[in-house]
């Protein structure tokens, strides 16, 4: 694998993300929102995550900037990054499919919202976050630049740690004991670990 191919794989991952997400975003606009939380805060967190997973690495992919943060390309590391990216995009697809109409880009409860506990959600409460962590890790492996490569981990990490507690509180307020029981039998991100 070459650096050009690694950059191309990263770009294909971004395209896969938009292809996976587009029909769900379109459908979500047509579904009535019953409860929306911290809209400005949510948009700010999304911008931080988007910057780390897309804007900063795109600048690197197109211009090799910032050059001072570059390091020697390793094809084995990049190949591992491609595998992790495929796993992340596969998981992202599965989470969107399993969520269906309950999907939202921000902290929202939809009209007639039901708690999804089937499919991938049977074992993990936040598999979509798991998918984004895989995407961020793959970016760090694919792009040999300390800033562009790690910006996904920093950007998405900021969103994750600032949001997951709020999201779980909202779910507890919405679903009460049903969500408490769900929390007791599942893990947050990684089955059997966390």
N, C-alpha and C positions, 0 to 999 in steps of 0.2 A: 504494500500500500504506500502511496505517496501522500505528501501534504495536500496536494490538489484534491485527491480522492477523499481524504479525510474531511476537507472543507465541504466537498460536494455532499458527502454523507450527512454532515451536520445540516446543510441546507435542505436535503431531502427530508430530514427529520422535522424541520420547521414546516415544510409543505404538508407532511403527513399530519402534523398537529392541526393545521388549519382545515384540512379535508375532514378529519375526524370531528372537529368541533363545530364546523359551520352549520350542519343541519340541526344540531342541538341548540345553537344560539338562535337560529331562525325560529325554531319552534318555541323557544323560551320567551321570545318577544310577544308571542300570541297567548301565553298563559298568564292568567291573572295572578299578581303577587299579593299574598295575604299579609306578609310581614317582611319588611326590609330593614336590615340593621346597619348602622354606621356607614352610610353610603359614601361619604367623602373619604373616610378612613379606608374603606374597602377599595375605592378607586385609586387611592394613593399607594396602597399595598400592591395592587395589580400593576400599577405603573413601575414600581420598583422591581417586581418579579419579571415583567415583560422586558425591562431594560437589561436585566441580567441574563435572561434566556434568549433574547433576540437582538436588541439594539447594539449592545457592546460587542457580542461575538460577530454580528454582521459587519460592523466596522472593521474588525480584525480580518474576517474572511475576504472582504473586498480590498483592503488597503495594507494589510499586515501591520497595522498600527494597534497598539503602541509597540514599536520595535524593541525598546529597551526591556520589555517584559517577556520577550520570546526566549525559548529554549530549544534545544535540538529535538527534532521530530523523531519519534520512535514508532515504527510501523506495528510492532506488537501491541504497544499501548493503544494505538489508534484502532487496531483490529478489535481489541477488547471493548473500546468505546463504541464501535459499530454494533457489537453484540448487545451491549447494555442499552443502546438506543432502540434497537429492535424490541427488546424486552419492555422498555418503557412505553413505546408507542403501542405495543400489543395490549399492555395493561390499561393504557389510556382509552383505547377503543373499547375494551371490555367494560370499563367503569361507566363510560357514556351509555353503552348499550343497556347495562343493567339498571342504571338510574332512570332512563327514559324521561318522562315528563317532570320528574323530581329534580332534574339537573338545573343548576344555576351557576353563573360565573361568580356571583358574590353571595354574601350571607342573606339568603331570602328563603322564605317558606311560601310555597305556591298554594293557590286555592285548591282545596281537596288533596293536600299533600299527604302522602303516606310514608311511613318509615320503610325504607328499602333494606331488607335483610337477606335477600336471596343472591344467588350467583357469587361473585367475588366478595360481596358485602356480607356473606355468611361468616367469614373468618376475620375480616379486616374492616374497621369502621371508616377508614379514609384511604382507600386504595388509589384514588385519584392523586392524592398527595404523594403516595408511594411512586406512582408513575412519573410525577414531576421530579422527584428526587432522582430517579433513574435517568431522566433526561439531563438533569444538571450534572450528574456524575459522568454521563457519556460525553457531555460537552467538555468537561475537564480533561477527559482522556483523548478526545479527538483533536482539540485545538492546543498546540504547544505554545501557549502564551499564558503567563501567570495571571494576567488581568482578564483577558477574554475567556480563557478556559474556566477560571474559578468564579467569574461573575454570575453564572447561573446558580451556583451553590449559595453565594452570598445573597443574590436577589430573591431566589425562591425561598431560601432559608429565612429571610426577613419576613416574607409573607406567611410562611408556615408557622413560625414561632409566635408571630403577632396575631394570627387568626385562629389557630386550632382550638384554643381554650374558649374563645368567644363562640365559635361554631358549636362546640359541645354544650355550652350553656344554653344556647338558643334551642338546640335539639331537646335538651332536658326540659326547658320551659314549654316546648311545643308538644312533646310526646311523653313527658313525665316518667312513670314507672316502666313503661314499655322501653324507653331509651336506657334507663338504668339497668334493666335486665340485659339489654343488648350490649351495653358497655361491659357488663360482668362476664359475658361469654365470648367477647372478641378482643382483638388487639388493635391498637391505633394505626400502625403502619406495617409491621412485619409479623406475620403469624408466628406465634410461639415466643416472640422476643420482646416487641414493643408495640 
